[in-house]
Amino acid sequence: MPPVKPLAPRHYSEDTGSRLVITIPSRKNWLFIPIMGVWLIGWAFGEIMVGGIIISSIFGLRGFDGPPALFLFIWFTFWTIGGAFIIYAFFWQIVGKEEIEVTSYSVTISQVLAMFRRSKEYASEHIKDLRTSPVGMNEIYNNWSRSLAIYGMGNGVIAFDYGAGTIRFGNGIDEAEGKQIIAEIQQRYPHYRSDGFSPL
C-alpha cells in the first residue's frame, strides 16, 4: 500500500521586497454552501411577503395595525439582519479570502470579499509570542467572535499577544500549515521570533 500523500498548503505568499503578503482562501464547506443557498431562497420569499405586508399597511393599502403590525415589524427586522449575515457567510464561503500583510513595522490582517475589505493593523512593537493556538470547542460555543469559525470566518489557528489581548488569524487552515506560515514570516522578518519586537 502506497503511503498517504502529504496535503498541499492552501495559502500562497508574495514577497514584494518591502512586505510579505500571505493569502488564505476561505475553506469551502460543500455541505453547508447548498444548505445556505436553499435557506436564502426561503429567506427571500419571507422578506418579500412580509415586507409587502408592512409597506401596504404603511400606505393604507390594507387595514393592518396594532400589536400584530408591531410584531411583524420586529420579526421583519431580525429576519433581515439574519438574512444579511447568511448572505455574507454564503459569499465568504465561495469567494472570500484572508490576507496577512507583514512588514518590519506592522502586521495587517484583512478579510476580503470581492470589492469589500475589512482590515486591522497591529504595530510590531506590541506583538509578542507569535504561535499556533487552535481554538477549542468550548471557546467556539462560548465566544461569539470565535463561533464565526463555524461559518468559515472569524478566528484562526495562528495567534499573537497584543497588549492584554490575543489576536488570531489563519481561519480555515490546519495547525501544521499555521506553523509553515509562521516560519515564512520569521524567516523574512527574524525579529518576529522574540518577545521584544523592534523594527529592523
C-alpha positions as CSV (number, residue, x, y, z in Angstrom):
1,M,0.0,0.0,0.0
2,P,1.5,3.4,-1.0
3,P,2.0,6.0,1.7
4,V,-0.6,8.8,2.2
5,K,0.3,11.8,0.1
6,P,1.0,14.9,2.2
7,L,-1.6,17.7,1.9
8,A,-0.6,20.7,-0.1
9,P,-0.8,24.1,1.6
10,R,-3.9,26.2,0.9
11,H,-2.2,29.6,1.3
12,Y,0.1,31.3,-1.1
13,S,2.7,34.0,-0.4
14,E,4.1,37.0,-2.3
15,D,7.3,38.8,-1.2
16,T,7.3,42.3,-2.8
17,G,10.6,43.3,-1.2
18,S,9.0,45.8,1.3
19,R,6.4,43.4,2.6
20,L,5.3,39.8,2.7
21,V,1.7,39.1,1.7
22,I,0.1,35.8,2.7
23,T,-3.3,35.0,1.2
24,I,-5.6,32.2,2.6
25,P,-8.7,31.4,0.5
26,S,-11.8,30.6,2.6
27,R,-12.3,26.9,3.3
28,K,-15.2,25.7,1.3
29,N,-17.9,23.6,3.1
30,W,-19.6,21.9,0.2
31,L,-22.4,20.6,2.5
32,F,-23.0,24.0,4.2
33,I,-23.0,26.0,1.0
34,P,-26.1,24.4,-0.7
35,I,-27.9,24.4,2.7
36,M,-27.3,28.2,3.0
37,G,-28.4,28.6,-0.7
38,V,-31.7,26.8,-0.1
39,W,-32.3,28.8,3.2
40,L,-31.7,32.0,1.3
41,I,-34.4,31.2,-1.2
42,G,-36.9,30.7,1.7
43,W,-35.5,33.9,3.3
44,A,-36.1,35.9,0.2
45,F,-39.7,34.6,0.0
46,G,-40.4,35.7,3.6
47,E,-38.6,39.0,3.1
48,I,-40.8,39.8,0.0
49,M,-44.1,38.6,1.5
50,V,-43.8,40.3,5.0
51,G,-42.1,43.3,3.5
52,G,-45.0,43.7,1.1
53,I,-47.5,43.5,4.0
54,I,-45.7,46.1,6.1
55,I,-45.4,48.5,3.1
56,S,-49.1,48.0,2.3
57,S,-50.1,48.8,5.9
58,I,-47.9,51.9,5.9
59,F,-49.5,53.3,2.8
60,G,-53.0,52.3,3.9
61,L,-53.5,49.7,1.2
62,R,-54.7,47.2,3.8
63,G,-56.1,47.6,7.3
64,F,-53.4,46.2,9.5
65,D,-52.4,47.9,12.7
66,G,-52.0,47.3,16.4
67,P,-49.9,44.6,18.1
68,P,-49.8,42.3,15.1
69,A,-48.3,45.0,12.9
70,L,-45.7,45.8,15.6
71,F,-44.8,42.1,15.9
72,L,-44.4,41.8,12.2
73,F,-42.1,44.8,12.1
74,I,-39.9,43.4,14.9
75,W,-39.9,40.0,13.2
76,F,-39.0,41.5,9.8
77,T,-36.1,43.5,11.4
78,F,-34.5,40.4,12.9
79,W,-35.3,38.4,9.7
80,T,-33.5,40.9,7.6
81,I,-30.4,41.1,9.9
82,G,-30.2,37.3,10.0
83,G,-30.5,37.1,6.2
84,A,-27.8,39.7,5.7
85,F,-25.4,37.7,7.8
86,I,-26.1,34.4,6.0
87,I,-25.7,36.2,2.6
88,Y,-22.3,37.4,3.8
89,A,-21.3,34.0,5.1
90,F,-22.5,32.4,1.8
91,F,-20.4,34.6,-0.4
92,W,-17.5,34.4,2.0
93,Q,-17.5,30.6,1.6
94,I,-17.4,31.0,-2.2
95,V,-15.0,33.9,-2.9
96,G,-13.8,35.2,0.5
97,K,-10.1,35.2,1.4
98,E,-7.9,36.4,4.3
99,E,-4.8,38.5,3.6
100,I,-2.0,38.9,6.0
101,E,0.4,41.7,5.1
102,V,3.7,41.7,7.2
103,T,6.3,44.4,7.3
104,S,9.1,45.2,9.7
105,Y,6.7,47.7,11.4
106,S,3.3,46.0,11.4
107,V,1.0,43.1,10.7
108,T,-2.2,43.9,8.8
109,I,-5.0,41.3,8.8
110,S,-7.7,41.8,6.2
111,Q,-10.9,39.9,5.3
112,V,-11.5,40.4,1.6
113,L,-14.8,39.7,-0.1
114,A,-14.9,40.8,-3.7
115,M,-14.7,44.7,-3.6
116,F,-15.1,44.8,0.2
117,R,-12.1,44.8,2.5
118,R,-12.0,45.0,6.3
119,S,-8.5,45.5,7.7
120,K,-6.9,45.9,11.1
121,E,-3.2,46.9,11.5
122,Y,-1.1,45.9,14.5
123,A,2.2,47.6,15.4
124,S,5.1,45.2,15.6
125,E,6.5,46.6,18.9
126,H,3.3,45.4,20.7
127,I,3.2,42.0,19.1
128,K,4.5,39.1,21.3
129,D,4.6,35.3,21.1
130,L,3.6,34.6,17.5
131,R,2.5,31.0,17.7
132,T,-0.1,28.4,16.6
133,S,-3.0,28.1,19.1
134,P,-6.0,26.0,17.9
135,V,-9.4,27.1,19.2
136,G,-11.1,24.6,21.4
137,M,-14.8,23.6,21.0
138,N,-15.7,25.3,24.3
139,E,-14.3,28.6,23.1
140,I,-16.2,28.3,19.8
141,Y,-19.6,27.9,21.6
142,N,-18.9,30.3,24.4
143,N,-17.4,33.2,22.4
144,W,-19.4,35.0,19.7
145,S,-16.4,36.1,17.6
146,R,-14.8,32.6,17.7
147,S,-18.2,30.9,16.9
148,L,-17.9,32.5,13.5
149,A,-15.4,29.8,12.7
150,I,-18.3,27.5,12.1
151,Y,-19.2,29.7,9.1
152,G,-15.6,29.8,7.8
153,M,-15.0,33.2,9.3
154,G,-13.6,34.7,12.5
155,N,-10.6,33.4,14.4
156,G,-7.8,31.1,13.3
157,V,-5.0,28.8,14.4
158,I,-2.3,31.5,14.4
159,A,-2.2,33.8,17.4
160,F,-0.1,36.5,18.9
161,D,-0.4,38.6,22.1
162,Y,-1.1,42.3,21.6
163,G,-1.1,44.2,24.8
164,A,-3.6,42.5,27.1
165,G,-5.4,40.8,24.2
166,T,-4.9,37.9,21.9
167,I,-5.2,38.3,18.1
168,R,-6.0,35.4,15.9
169,F,-5.9,34.8,12.2
170,G,-5.5,32.0,9.7
171,N,-9.0,30.6,9.9
172,G,-9.7,27.5,7.8
173,I,-6.2,26.1,7.9
174,D,-4.7,23.3,10.0
175,E,-2.1,23.8,12.7
176,A,0.6,22.3,10.5
177,E,0.0,24.9,7.8
178,G,-0.1,27.6,10.5
179,K,3.4,26.6,11.5
180,Q,4.5,26.9,7.9
181,I,3.1,30.5,7.7
182,I,4.8,31.4,10.9
183,A,8.1,30.0,9.6
184,E,7.7,32.1,6.4
185,I,7.1,35.3,8.5
186,Q,10.0,34.7,10.8
187,Q,12.4,33.8,8.0
188,R,11.6,37.1,6.2
189,Y,11.4,39.2,9.4
190,P,13.6,37.5,12.1
191,H,12.6,40.0,14.8
192,Y,9.1,38.3,15.0
193,R,10.8,35.4,16.7
194,S,11.4,37.1,20.0
195,D,9.1,38.6,22.6
196,G,10.5,42.0,22.4
197,F,10.0,43.2,18.8
198,S,11.8,46.2,17.4
199,P,11.6,47.1,13.7
200,L,14.7,46.4,11.7
